[in-house]
Amino acid sequence: MMTKVITGGCMCGAVKFELEDDFSQFFLCYCEQCRKMTGSANASNLFTRTDNITWLQGKEFTKRYEHPDRRFSKVFCTECGSGLPYESKSGKALIVPAGSLDCEPEKKPDAQIFCKEQAEWHKEGIHAPKFSAFKK
């Protein structure tokens, strides 16, 4: 059976890629570093093999940040700042921010990790009223 190919990219459209919908792990991470890297409540990262990506356009618009003391990296679009796939520092995995994909992957999250560091505002926000669009 052939694995489905899915596409992804940045918000402004400068960077586009495709890969097989073949992920080994999917974690929602609430650690302080992931919150800082994403500017959000958590990182939502899928893991796959390092050769599972084809850059379709705009690879020259990507930049990699390496944390000087920790094993954290981030690749982002230099035009709009969107997070993009990157090879782990160990070189053993391609880490794909789930939000960079154009459609839902087949893989469902395996675990929520570093929950002890989850922001209180996020815990409270889960129970806040829900609307289908921005409410003024």
C-alpha positions in Angstrom: 0.0 0.0 0.0 1.3 3.4 -0.9 1.7 6.0 1.8 -0.2 9.3 1.1 1.9 12.3 0.3 0.9 15.5 2.1 2.1 19.1 1.6 2.9 21.9 3.9 4.6 25.3 4.1 4.7 28.6 5.7 1.9 31.2 6.2 3.1 33.6 3.5 3.6 30.8 0.9 7.4 31.5 0.3 8.3 28.0 1.5 6.5 24.8 0.4 7.4 21.1 1.0 5.9 17.6 0.6 6.4 14.4 2.5 4.9 11.0 3.1 2.3 10.8 5.8 4.5 8.4 7.6 5.1 9.5 11.2 6.5 7.4 14.0 5.7 9.7 16.9 3.5 12.8 17.6 4.0 14.8 20.8 2.3 17.8 22.3 5.0 19.4 24.5 4.3 22.0 27.2 7.9 22.6 28.3 9.0 26.2 28.8 11.4 26.0 25.8 8.7 24.8 23.4 6.3 27.5 24.6 9.0 30.1 23.9 9.9 28.6 20.5 6.3 28.5 19.3 4.9 31.6 21.2 2.0 29.4 22.1 0.8 26.9 24.8 2.7 24.0 23.3 4.7 22.6 20.4 2.9 19.9 18.3 5.7 17.9 16.7 5.5 14.9 14.4 8.6 12.7 14.0 9.6 10.9 10.8 12.8 9.7 9.0 15.2 12.4 7.9 14.9 11.6 4.2 11.1 12.1 4.2 10.9 15.6 2.8 11.1 17.2 -0.6 11.4 21.0 -0.6 9.2 22.3 -3.4 10.1 25.9 -3.2 11.7 28.5 -0.9 14.3 26.5 1.0 16.5 29.6 0.7 13.9 31.4 2.9 14.5 29.1 5.8 16.7 29.8 8.8 17.8 27.5 11.6 18.1 28.6 15.3 20.2 26.4 17.6 19.8 26.9 21.3 23.4 27.4 22.6 23.0 25.3 25.8 20.1 22.8 25.1 19.2 20.3 22.5 16.6 22.7 20.9 16.5 23.9 17.4 13.9 25.6 15.2 13.7 26.3 11.5 11.4 29.1 10.3 10.6 31.1 7.3 12.6 34.3 7.1 9.7 36.1 5.5 6.8 35.3 7.9 8.4 33.5 10.9 6.3 30.3 10.5 7.8 27.1 12.0 9.0 24.5 9.4 10.4 21.0 9.4 14.0 20.4 10.6 16.4 17.7 11.3 17.0 17.0 14.9 20.4 17.9 16.4 21.2 14.2 16.7 20.4 13.7 13.0 18.1 10.8 13.8 14.7 12.4 13.0 12.9 15.0 10.9 10.7 17.0 13.2 7.6 18.4 11.5 5.5 21.1 13.3 2.0 19.8 12.8 0.7 23.3 12.1 2.9 23.6 9.1 1.0 20.8 7.3 -1.8 21.7 4.8 -4.0 18.8 6.0 -4.4 16.5 9.0 -1.9 13.7 9.3 -3.1 10.2 9.9 -1.0 9.9 13.0 -2.8 11.0 16.2 -0.8 12.4 19.2 1.0 9.7 21.2 1.3 11.8 24.4 1.3 15.2 26.0 4.7 15.7 27.6 6.2 18.1 30.2 2.6 18.7 31.5 4.1 19.9 34.8 5.3 23.0 32.9 1.9 23.6 31.2 0.8 27.2 31.6 -2.1 27.8 34.0 -3.7 30.1 31.4 -3.8 27.2 29.0 -5.4 24.9 31.5 -8.1 27.5 32.2 -8.5 28.2 28.5 -9.5 24.7 27.7 -12.7 25.3 29.7 -13.4 28.8 28.2 -16.4 29.4 26.0 -15.9 28.2 22.4 -16.9 30.1 19.2 -16.5 29.2 15.5 -14.7 32.5 14.7 -13.2 35.6 16.4 -15.7 37.1 18.8 -15.5 40.9 19.4 
